[in-house]
Amino acid sequence: MIIGGGPAGYTAAVYAARANLSPVLYEGIQPGGQLTTTTDIENFPGFENGIGGQALMDAMRAQAVRLGTDIRRGIITGADLSSRPFSISIDNGDTVMADALIIATGATAKYLGLESEEKFKGMGVSACATCDGFFYRNRDVAVVGGGDTACEEAAYLAGICRKVYMIVRRDVLRASQAMQKKVQSTPNIEILWNCNTKEVLGDLSGVTGVRLVRKDGEEFDIAVDGFFLAIGHHPNSELFSKWLDTDENGYIITDGKTSRTNVDGVFAAGDVQDPLYRQAVTAAASGCRAALDAERFLNLS
């Protein structure tokens, strides 16, 4: 059984189906995962002119189905991993028993919770500079956050964009000294201290600016074409945390370069176990590893 319908889950399904493991995949609340909120993907190998996020996920899904994966709509509501076969509860009341389990439930980017932010998702609002920064070459953008991730995203964007604003709600950065030094010494990065985002501004073409409010109450607007969130991700691992080892942030811990968890027969793939890269291609690769690991486990058990 595979839980999760993103690049990790679909790739695991392709490999598992070709190995005649009779995979059943539950897509969850967001079939296709985070990529379905991305308009164009320029950095997935094999697509010279890029491909839409939804189109890529549709193609992966269709490939998994063609090879024999039983893909079902449904949300996982519970899991008993105390013994094999594992018992997985579905929101329609069904219970599925699985000899091996691949968890590919992903991680959810943290957003500010603004109505305007939701309105412009995929139209200038993004939570992945590496994924979407290319589209803002030689344009002005803003990055929200003051930690290492925000500094890394700002530094990456500074190499592409004309101007990068860092919106920091405090008067200090939480990032390491090395990252602080890097962003503060980059000429086209401007740090806006003691600022919170009040509203993302835009029109039918997408984001056009951001309305900020300083700690003293002063409001002002900046003109940008891209608005990047870098305030963290939340791995979707809660349902399994009773059974599986996770790090302090909730990411499932896997054994070395494998997808094996601390429970024999349970494997984790994609962003739910990857706090570092979070790319579609690395998620797909880890889905491949998980299916191969599951095949070896089943052949030996």
NORQUI-V433642 format. One record per residue. N is the residue number from 1. RES is the residue in one small letter. OMEGA is omega as a letter, one per 30 degrees, with the letter a starting at -180 (NA if undefined). NEAR is the number of other C-alpha atoms within 8 Angstrom. D_CENTER is the distance of its C-alpha to the mean C-alpha in Angstrom with 2 decimals. Layout:
n:res:omega:near:d_center
N:RES:OMEGA:NEAR:D_CENTER
N:RES:OMEGA:NEAR:D_CENTER
//
This chain:
n:res:omega:near:d_center
1:m:l:11:21.27
2:i:l:14:17.57
3:i:l:15:15.32
4:g:a:17:12.25
5:g:l:18:12.33
6:g:a:16:9.45
7:p:l:16:10.38
8:a:a:18:10.90
9:g:a:20:12.97
10:y:l:15:14.91
11:t:l:14:15.73
12:a:a:16:16.93
13:a:l:14:18.96
14:v:a:12:20.55
15:y:a:11:21.73
16:a:l:14:22.80
17:a:l:14:24.72
18:r:l:9:26.47
19:a:l:7:27.53
20:n:l:6:29.09
21:l:l:8:27.12
22:s:a:9:27.13
23:p:l:12:23.41
24:v:a:10:22.55
25:l:l:15:18.99
26:y:a:15:17.93
27:e:l:16:15.24
28:g:a:12:14.79
29:i:a:6:14.44
30:q:l:8:12.08
31:p:a:9:13.35
32:g:l:13:11.29
33:g:a:11:7.89
34:q:a:9:5.78
35:l:l:11:7.99
36:t:l:10:10.92
37:t:l:9:10.62
38:t:a:11:11.05
39:t:a:10:14.77
40:d:l:8:15.44
41:i:a:12:13.82
42:e:a:11:16.30
43:n:l:6:14.95
44:f:a:9:14.70
45:p:l:6:18.07
46:g:a:4:20.88
47:f:a:8:20.56
48:e:a:6:23.07
49:n:a:5:22.66
50:g:l:10:18.95
51:i:l:10:17.68
52:g:a:10:16.14
53:g:l:13:12.68
54:q:a:12:14.57
55:a:l:8:17.28
56:l:a:9:15.29
57:m:l:13:13.89
58:d:a:9:17.45
59:a:l:8:18.95
60:m:a:11:16.96
61:r:a:10:17.89
62:a:l:8:21.45
63:q:l:9:21.80
64:a:l:14:20.89
65:v:a:10:23.39
66:r:a:7:26.03
67:l:l:9:26.00
68:g:l:10:26.60
69:t:l:14:23.47
70:d:a:9:24.22
71:i:a:9:21.25
72:r:l:8:21.68
73:r:l:7:20.37
74:g:a:11:20.15
75:i:l:10:18.39
76:i:a:12:18.92
77:t:a:9:21.04
78:g:l:8:22.30
79:a:l:11:22.64
80:d:a:8:25.66
81:l:a:9:24.99
82:s:l:6:28.41
83:s:l:6:30.00
84:r:f:9:29.67
85:p:a:8:29.32
86:f:a:14:26.34
87:s:a:12:26.58
88:i:a:13:23.65
89:s:a:12:24.40
90:i:a:13:23.27
91:d:l:9:23.59
92:n:l:5:26.56
93:g:l:6:28.51
94:d:l:7:28.19
95:t:a:8:27.79
96:v:l:8:26.55
97:m:a:8:27.77
98:a:l:11:25.93
99:d:l:10:27.43
100:a:a:13:24.09
101:l:l:13:20.60
102:i:l:16:17.20
103:i:a:13:14.34
104:a:a:17:11.05
105:t:l:15:9.74
106:g:l:13:6.07
107:a:a:10:4.94
108:t:l:9:5.77
109:a:l:8:6.25
110:k:l:10:9.99
111:y:a:7:12.38
112:l:l:5:16.13
113:g:a:6:17.21
114:l:l:9:19.47
115:e:a:6:20.77
116:s:l:9:20.91
117:e:l:12:17.30
118:e:a:8:16.38
119:k:a:6:19.14
120:f:l:13:17.84
121:k:a:10:14.14
122:g:l:9:14.04
123:m:a:9:17.49
124:g:l:11:16.99
125:v:a:13:14.41
126:s:l:12:11.02
127:a:a:8:8.36
128:c:l:10:8.21
129:a:a:11:11.80
130:t:l:8:11.65
131:c:a:10:10.38
132:d:a:10:12.83
133:g:a:11:15.40
134:f:a:9:17.77
135:f:a:5:18.66
136:y:l:13:20.17
137:r:l:9:22.48
138:n:l:8:25.61
139:r:a:10:24.51
140:d:a:14:23.91
141:v:l:14:20.59
142:a:l:12:19.62
143:v:l:15:17.07
144:v:l:13:16.91
145:g:a:14:17.03
146:g:l:16:19.45
147:g:a:11:17.83
148:d:a:10:17.13
149:t:l:12:13.62
150:a:l:15:15.33
151:c:l:14:18.21
152:e:l:9:16.34
153:e:l:12:14.63
154:a:l:14:18.11
155:a:l:12:19.87
156:y:a:10:17.80
157:l:a:11:18.43
158:a:l:13:22.03
159:g:a:6:22.67
160:i:a:11:21.83
161:c:l:13:22.76
162:r:a:10:26.19
163:k:l:12:25.38
164:v:l:15:22.52
165:y:l:13:23.01
166:m:a:15:21.37
167:i:a:15:21.65
168:v:a:16:22.45
169:r:l:10:23.79
170:r:l:8:26.08
171:d:l:7:28.68
172:v:l:7:27.02
173:l:l:9:23.78
174:r:a:7:22.15
175:a:l:11:21.09
176:s:a:8:23.16
177:q:a:6:26.47
178:a:a:6:25.57
179:m:l:11:22.57
180:q:a:11:24.75
181:k:a:8:27.49
182:k:a:9:25.38
183:v:a:11:24.16
184:q:l:10:27.58
185:s:l:6:29.36
186:t:a:9:27.39
187:p:a:6:29.73
188:n:l:8:27.38
189:i:l:14:25.19
190:e:a:10:26.72
191:i:l:9:25.72
192:l:a:9:26.53
193:w:l:10:27.44
194:n:a:10:27.84
195:c:l:13:25.99
196:n:l:11:23.82
197:t:l:10:22.39
198:k:a:9:24.61
199:e:l:10:23.58
200:v:a:12:21.69
201:l:l:10:24.49
202:g:l:10:24.59
203:d:a:7:26.44
204:l:l:4:26.12
205:s:l:6:24.90
206:g:a:10:21.95
207:v:l:16:21.55
208:t:a:11:24.82
209:g:a:12:24.63
210:v:l:14:23.81
211:r:a:13:26.36
212:l:l:13:26.40
213:v:l:13:28.65
214:r:a:10:30.07
215:k:a:8:31.03
216:d:l:5:34.62
217:g:l:6:33.73
218:e:l:7:34.05
219:e:l:8:31.88
220:f:a:7:31.20
221:d:l:8:29.13
222:i:a:8:27.49
223:a:l:8:27.06
224:v:l:13:23.67
225:d:a:13:21.94
226:g:a:13:18.34
227:f:a:14:16.74
228:f:l:13:13.70
229:l:l:14:12.18
230:a:a:13:11.87
231:i:l:12:12.73
232:g:l:7:10.13
233:h:l:8:7.35
234:h:l:10:8.85
235:p:a:14:8.52
236:n:a:11:10.13
237:s:a:11:13.10
238:e:a:7:16.00
239:l:a:9:17.91
240:f:a:8:18.37
241:s:l:10:18.96
242:k:a:6:22.70
243:w:a:8:22.87
244:l:l:11:20.25
245:d:l:9:20.15
246:t:l:10:17.21
247:d:a:8:17.07
248:e:l:5:17.88
249:n:l:7:14.38
250:g:l:12:13.96
251:y:a:13:12.13
252:i:a:13:14.28
253:i:l:11:16.76
254:t:a:13:17.75
255:d:l:9:21.08
256:g:a:5:21.23
257:k:a:5:19.85
258:t:l:9:19.88
259:s:a:14:17.59
260:r:l:14:20.39
261:t:l:14:20.09
262:n:l:10:23.19
263:v:l:9:24.18
264:d:l:6:25.89
265:g:l:11:24.48
266:v:a:13:20.97
267:f:a:15:18.18
268:a:a:15:14.45
269:a:l:18:12.02
270:g:a:18:8.50
271:d:l:13:5.77
272:v:l:17:8.40
273:q:a:13:10.72
274:d:l:10:9.22
275:p:a:8:9.22
276:l:a:4:10.46
277:y:l:6:9.22
278:r:l:10:5.52
279:q:a:7:7.26
280:a:a:10:8.27
281:v:l:9:11.61
282:t:l:10:10.99
283:a:l:14:9.15
284:a:l:15:12.22
285:a:a:10:14.50
286:s:l:12:13.60
287:g:l:17:14.19
288:c:a:12:17.49
289:r:a:12:18.37
290:a:l:16:17.81
291:a:l:13:20.11
292:l:l:10:22.65
293:d:l:12:22.67
294:a:l:14:23.18
295:e:l:11:25.94
296:r:l:8:27.72
297:f:a:9:27.56
298:l:l:10:29.06
299:n:a:6:31.68
300:l:a:5:32.82
301:s:NA:4:32.79
//
